[in-house]
Amino acid sequence: MLRRPGAFSAYIKKLMEAKKGRPKPLRPADVVRLTGGKVNAVMMSSIMRGNAPWNTKIIDALAKALETDPQTLRDLAAKDWVTETIEYFKANPSKVCGRSIAELHRIPLVESNELQESLSAEGYPLHNGRTIVSPGEYGPKAFAIMMNDTTLKPRADSGDICVVVPIKRVKKEDFGIVGTKSHEILMGQLRMDKNYVVVEHLKPYNTYSIERRNVRFVFRVEAVLRGDGPERQGPPARG
């Protein structure tokens, strides 16, 4: 059993989100029904808690029900099981998997001027077309944003790549993106108090206050990759 939510579970939850042609998210019971009972309620509950199934028939049934590539799900399940085994034995990932495999963890890459079209209602990329090698381990929900503007200055400039992760609380000097229940996406320096999340554009200066009850997601910039002698937290971006 995985001790923390894995990549397989995170991807299944993303596939269950509301989308065009399906205004409401799928419930676990809906997925059970769509698989024709090949995945039962107990299995689905385990998956939602973060456990990857050790059965390719279950994985393939989920892929068919959720209209996704079965090989993608198989790869994510294998990754979770390998991760669990490495953690159980307290092993060195590069020695178990090989250094090249351990280093080449890729995350989705989206454009800052296309966030409205590229992100789901929960703030995750809808498509995994472009990717970069992650500069570190930021969890299964991390992705990268190629900046085409200066809304994250001075943290990031146009041409930089920002790695972002979901958070519940904003820290001092945080920069990132906020999504609202009215489907707005705002980027800038973040502040949070008891009732509001505040987004500031510093250059030029603008400020937006969103009631916390109307905030759907908040993602924080965890790393910035630059092409000119960067502030980095790992290997350079590729591809």
C-alpha positions in Angstrom: 0.0 0.0 0.0 1.3 3.4 -0.9 2.0 5.7 2.1 1.1 8.8 0.2 -1.1 9.7 -2.9 0.7 8.6 -6.0 0.9 9.7 -9.6 -1.7 7.1 -10.7 -4.3 8.4 -8.3 -3.7 12.0 -9.2 -4.1 11.3 -12.9 -7.4 9.4 -12.3 -8.7 12.3 -10.3 -7.8 14.7 -13.0 -9.6 12.6 -15.6 -12.7 12.6 -13.4 -12.9 16.4 -13.3 -15.6 18.3 -15.2 -14.8 19.1 -18.8 -16.3 20.2 -22.1 -19.4 18.1 -22.7 -19.4 16.9 -19.0 -20.3 19.9 -16.8 -20.1 17.9 -13.5 -17.2 15.9 -12.2 -17.5 12.1 -12.1 -18.0 10.4 -8.7 -16.2 7.2 -7.8 -19.6 5.4 -8.2 -19.9 6.8 -11.7 -16.5 5.3 -12.7 -17.5 2.0 -11.2 -20.6 2.1 -13.4 -18.7 3.1 -16.5 -16.3 0.1 -16.1 -19.3 -2.2 -16.1 -18.4 -3.5 -12.6 -14.8 -4.5 -13.7 -13.6 -2.0 -11.1 -15.7 -2.4 -7.9 -16.4 0.2 -5.2 -13.7 -1.2 -2.9 -11.1 -1.0 -5.6 -12.1 2.5 -6.6 -12.0 3.6 -2.9 -8.4 2.3 -2.7 -7.4 4.1 -5.9 -8.9 7.4 -4.6 -6.9 7.1 -1.4 -3.7 7.0 -3.6 -3.1 3.3 -4.2 -2.1 2.1 -7.7 -3.8 -1.3 -8.6 -1.6 -4.3 -9.2 -3.8 -5.7 -12.0 -3.6 -4.7 -15.6 -7.2 -5.6 -16.3 -8.4 -3.1 -13.7 -6.0 -0.5 -15.2 -7.2 -1.1 -18.8 -10.9 -1.0 -17.6 -10.3 2.4 -16.1 -8.6 3.6 -19.2 -11.5 2.5 -21.4 -14.1 4.1 -19.0 -12.2 7.4 -18.7 -11.3 7.5 -22.4 -7.5 7.7 -21.9 -4.5 5.8 -23.1 -4.1 2.5 -21.2 -0.3 2.6 -21.5 -0.2 6.0 -19.7 -2.1 4.5 -16.8 0.1 1.4 -16.8 3.2 3.6 -16.8 1.9 5.6 -13.8 1.0 2.5 -11.8 4.4 1.0 -12.4 6.0 4.3 -11.3 4.1 4.3 -8.1 4.9 0.6 -7.3 8.6 1.2 -8.0 8.6 4.3 -5.8 6.9 2.4 -3.0 9.5 -0.4 -3.3 12.4 2.0 -3.2 11.0 3.8 -0.2 10.3 0.5 1.6 13.9 -0.7 1.2 15.3 2.8 1.7 17.1 2.3 -1.6 18.9 4.8 -3.9 16.7 5.5 -6.9 19.6 6.0 -9.3 21.1 2.6 -8.4 17.7 0.8 -8.7 16.5 2.5 -11.9 19.7 3.8 -13.4 20.8 7.4 -13.2 19.3 8.4 -16.5 15.8 7.1 -15.6 16.0 8.7 -12.1 16.8 12.1 -13.5 14.5 12.3 -16.5 11.2 12.9 -14.7 9.1 15.0 -17.0 6.2 17.4 -16.2 3.7 19.2 -18.5 4.6 22.6 -19.9 1.9 25.2 -20.7 2.1 28.8 -22.0 1.3 31.7 -19.7 -0.9 33.4 -22.3 -2.9 30.2 -22.8 -3.7 29.2 -19.2 -7.4 29.9 -19.6 -7.6 27.2 -22.3 -4.9 24.9 -21.0 -5.9 24.3 -17.4 -8.8 22.3 -15.9 -11.2 23.7 -13.3 -8.8 22.5 -10.6 -5.7 24.1 -12.2 -4.1 21.1 -13.8 -3.0 20.9 -17.5 -5.7 19.4 -19.7 -3.2 18.0 -22.2 0.3 16.6 -21.8 1.6 17.5 -25.2 4.7 19.6 -24.3 6.9 18.6 -21.3 10.2 19.5 -19.7 12.5 17.6 -17.4 11.5 18.5 -13.9 14.4 20.3 -12.0 13.4 18.5 -8.8 10.8 16.3 -7.2 7.7 18.4 -6.6 4.9 15.8 -6.5 2.5 14.4 -9.1 0.5 17.7 -9.6 3.5 19.9 -10.5 3.7 21.5 -13.9 5.6 24.2 -15.7 4.6 27.5 -17.2 6.5 29.2 -20.0 6.2 32.9 -19.4 5.2 35.0 -22.4 4.6 38.2 -20.3 5.9 40.0 -17.2 3.0 39.3 -14.8 5.3 37.4 -12.4 8.1 40.1 -12.2 10.4 40.3 -10.3 10.2 36.6 -9.6 10.2 35.7 -13.3 10.5 37.5 -16.6 9.2 36.8 -20.1 11.0 33.8 -21.5 11.5 32.1 -18.1 9.9 28.8 -17.1 8.2 28.6 -13.7 7.6 25.2 -12.0 4.3 25.5 -9.9 2.7 23.3 -7.3 -0.7 23.5 -5.5 -0.8 24.9 -2.0 -3.4 25.6 0.7 -1.6 28.5 2.4 0.3 31.5 0.9 3.6 32.3 2.4 5.3 35.7 2.5 6.8 36.7 -0.9 5.0 33.9 -2.8 4.4 34.3 -6.5 2.0 32.1 -8.5 -1.4 31.7 -10.0 -5.0 31.8 -8.6 -8.1 30.3 -10.2 -11.6 31.5 -9.3 -15.0 29.8 -9.4 -15.9 32.2 -12.1 -13.1 30.7 -14.2 -10.7 33.6 -14.0 -7.0 32.9 -13.8 -4.8 35.5 -12.2 -1.0 35.6 -11.9 1.3 37.7 -9.7 2.5 38.1 -6.1 0.2 36.5 -3.6 -1.0 37.4 -0.2 -3.7 35.8 1.9 -5.6 36.8 5.0 -8.7 35.4 6.8 -11.1 36.4 4.1 -9.2 37.2 0.9 -6.5 36.0 -1.5 -4.8 39.1 -3.0 -3.0 39.0 -6.3 -0.7 41.9 -7.2 1.0 42.7 -10.5 4.1 44.7 -9.6 5.2 45.9 -13.0 2.9 47.6 -13.9 1.1 47.7 -10.6 -2.4 46.3 -10.3 -4.1 44.5 -7.4 -7.0 42.0 -7.3 -8.8 40.8 -4.1 -10.7 37.5 -4.3 -12.9 36.2 -1.5 -11.5 32.9 -0.3 -14.8 31.2 -0.8 -14.6 32.1 -4.5 -11.1 30.7 -4.9 -10.8 27.3 -6.7 -7.1 26.8 -6.7 -3.8 28.4 -5.8 -0.4 27.3 -7.3 2.9 28.7 -6.0 6.1 29.2 -8.1 8.6 26.7 -6.6 11.5 27.1 -9.1 12.4 29.4 -12.0 14.4 28.2 -15.0 16.2 30.8 -17.0 18.2 30.6 -20.2 21.0 32.9 -19.0 22.9 31.6 -16.0 19.7 30.8 -14.1 18.5 30.5 -10.6 18.1 26.7 -10.7 17.0 23.9 -8.4 18.3 21.0 -10.5 19.2 20.2 -14.1 18.3 22.5 -17.0 15.0 22.2 -18.8 15.0 20.1 -22.0 12.6 19.8 -24.9 
